[in-house]
């Protein structure tokens, strides 16, 4: 940290993080617990979201590596260059 402004920003952000964490814990303790079937459904939904996200990311890398993301090229330009008068 080079100057006083950066330390002030870091302190403000740390204080905000502490307040948000405290508020989240207070709300979490104030609400009733979820039944077992709700936890199971939530776990399955999170697992599916992770699988879909990983699959789409892998597809993006695969597509880029195979060259499917390159711009379309037409072959008519090469044919027309040879037939010019």
N, C-alpha and C positions, 0 to 999 in steps of 0.2 A: 504494500500500500504506500503510495507515494505522497499523497497529500491529505489534508484534514477532511476534505470533502468526501473522499472515498471511505474514510473511517466512519464519518457521519452516516453515509448511505448504508454501509455494512451494519452499523448499529441499529438503524431504523428498520432494515429488513429482518434482522435477527429478532428484534422486538415484535415485529408483525408476525413472524413465524411462531413465536411463543404464544402470542395472543390467539392466533388461529388454532394452534394445537390445543390450548386450554379450552377454547370454545367447542371444538370437535369432541373432546373427551367429556365435557359437561353434557352435551346433547346426547352422546352415546350412552351415558349412564342414566339419563333421564327417560329414555325410551324403553319400552318393554322388550324383552328378548324375542328373537324370531324363532318360530317352531322349527323342528328338525327338517321337515320337508322343504321349508323355505331356504334353509342353508344348503340342502342338496341341490335344489334348482339353481340357486345362485352359483354354486361351484361348477355345475355343468355348463351354465351360460358363460362363465368366465373362461372355462376350458375351451369351449367352442370359439370364443372370441380370440383367444390366443392362437388356436390352430388356424383359423381363417386369416388372421394377421400375418402369421409366419408363412402360410401358403401363398398369400398375395405378394409378400416381399420376395419369396423365392422365385415366384413366377416373373416378377419384375427383373430380377437379376438374370434369370435364364433368358428372358426375351432380349435383354440388352446384349448379352454375350453372343447370342445367335444372330444378331444383326436385324432383328425384326423392328427395332425402333429407328432404323435409318430412314431418311426421307425417300419417297418413291421416285424412281428414275424411269424414264421412258426410253425405249429403244428407237423411237422414230427420229430423234435428233441425229443419231449416228447414221441412219439410212439417208436422211435428207442431205447431210454434208457430202456424201459421195456422189450424189446425183446433181450437184449444183452446176449451172451452165456458165 
